[in-house]
């Protein structure tokens, strides 16, 4: 699928409405490096599906090498998530809202 068609399709999907729910998946007091925008992560996952990539590793490499794809997803060129970041995002989606670990 042509990148322009993909960009138009993704721009028609109002993902900002998901921001509040997506942000609940993250700690309100994060440590370490700043996380990627969760709306961009979701947009990138949709882009992966639309472009028919079946392997996250392959898609993450393509995203890193193709500035236009990165921009369609909402990332700065050459500043894209690693493969592991996509898997962590999927884990967050599966686990649901962030809850502080209550170990005693």
Backbone torsions as a table, in degrees:
resi	resn	phi	psi	omega
1	UNK	NA	138.1	-178.8
2	UNK	-66.0	139.0	-176.0
3	UNK	-57.8	-36.4	-179.8
4	UNK	-65.6	-40.7	177.5
5	UNK	-64.1	-40.7	178.8
6	UNK	-63.6	-45.1	179.5
7	UNK	-59.9	-44.4	179.3
8	UNK	-63.3	-42.1	179.8
9	UNK	-63.4	-45.0	-179.2
10	UNK	-69.2	-33.2	179.4
11	UNK	-69.1	-24.3	179.0
12	UNK	-78.0	-17.6	178.7
13	UNK	-89.1	118.0	-177.1
14	UNK	-83.3	86.3	-177.6
15	UNK	-80.2	-18.0	178.9
16	UNK	-60.1	-25.5	178.7
17	UNK	-66.4	-18.2	179.7
18	UNK	-89.0	-10.9	-171.9
19	UNK	-53.5	-49.6	-176.4
20	UNK	-58.2	-44.8	179.7
21	UNK	-68.7	-39.8	179.3
22	UNK	-65.9	-38.1	-179.3
23	UNK	-67.6	-22.8	176.6
24	UNK	-67.7	-16.1	-179.2
25	UNK	-78.8	-12.1	-174.5
26	UNK	-109.8	151.7	177.2
27	UNK	-63.1	138.5	175.8
28	UNK	-72.0	-15.5	179.1
29	UNK	-126.1	70.2	-175.8
30	UNK	-69.4	154.2	174.4
31	UNK	-117.7	162.5	177.7
32	UNK	79.5	-159.0	-177.3
33	UNK	-68.7	154.2	179.8
34	UNK	-63.5	135.6	-179.6
35	UNK	-76.2	158.4	175.9
36	UNK	-70.6	150.6	178.5
37	UNK	-57.3	123.9	-177.2
38	UNK	-64.2	-29.3	176.6
39	UNK	-67.6	-39.8	176.6
40	UNK	-65.6	-37.8	177.5
41	UNK	-62.3	-44.3	178.3
42	UNK	-64.1	-43.5	178.7
43	UNK	-61.4	-40.1	178.5
44	UNK	-64.4	-40.3	178.5
45	UNK	-64.5	-40.2	176.5
46	UNK	-64.6	-41.1	177.7
47	UNK	-59.9	-42.4	178.3
48	UNK	-59.0	-43.9	-179.9
49	UNK	-67.2	-45.9	-179.1
50	UNK	-60.1	-39.4	-179.7
51	UNK	-83.1	1.0	174.2
52	UNK	64.8	37.3	171.5
53	UNK	-82.8	132.9	179.9
54	UNK	-102.3	-11.1	-178.9
55	UNK	-121.1	124.2	-179.9
56	UNK	-61.3	-38.9	-179.7
57	UNK	-58.0	-46.7	-179.5
58	UNK	-63.4	-44.0	-179.1
59	UNK	-65.7	-43.4	-179.7
60	UNK	-60.2	-39.9	177.8
61	UNK	-65.1	-43.2	-179.7
62	UNK	-65.1	-41.8	179.0
63	UNK	-60.9	-39.7	-179.6
64	UNK	-68.8	-30.2	-176.0
65	UNK	-94.2	-16.7	-175.3
66	UNK	-116.0	98.5	-177.4
67	UNK	-54.9	-36.3	-178.7
68	UNK	-64.7	-41.3	177.2
69	UNK	-63.4	-42.0	178.6
70	UNK	-59.5	-43.5	-179.3
71	UNK	-67.2	-38.1	177.4
72	UNK	-60.5	-38.7	179.3
73	UNK	-75.0	-18.6	179.4
74	UNK	105.1	7.9	179.5
75	UNK	-97.2	157.7	171.6
76	UNK	-71.7	143.1	177.1
77	UNK	-55.5	138.4	177.9
78	UNK	64.1	15.2	175.6
79	UNK	-130.0	60.2	-173.4
80	UNK	-108.7	159.5	-178.8
81	UNK	-67.2	147.7	174.1
82	UNK	-77.2	166.7	178.1
83	UNK	-53.3	-45.1	-177.7
84	UNK	-61.3	-31.4	179.4
85	UNK	-66.4	-37.4	177.0
86	UNK	-65.6	-41.6	178.7
87	UNK	-65.9	-38.3	176.9
88	UNK	-64.9	-37.3	177.9
89	UNK	-64.5	-42.7	177.1
90	UNK	-61.8	-42.2	176.7
91	UNK	-58.5	-43.1	179.0
92	UNK	-61.1	-42.9	179.1
93	UNK	-61.5	-41.0	-179.4
94	UNK	-71.5	-38.3	-175.8
95	UNK	-77.1	-25.7	-179.7
96	UNK	85.2	-161.9	-173.9
97	UNK	-54.5	139.3	179.7
98	UNK	-63.4	134.4	174.0
99	UNK	-133.1	129.6	179.7
100	UNK	-60.6	135.4	179.1
101	UNK	-61.9	125.1	-175.9
102	UNK	-105.1	54.9	179.1
103	UNK	-82.7	139.9	179.6
104	UNK	-113.1	NA	NA
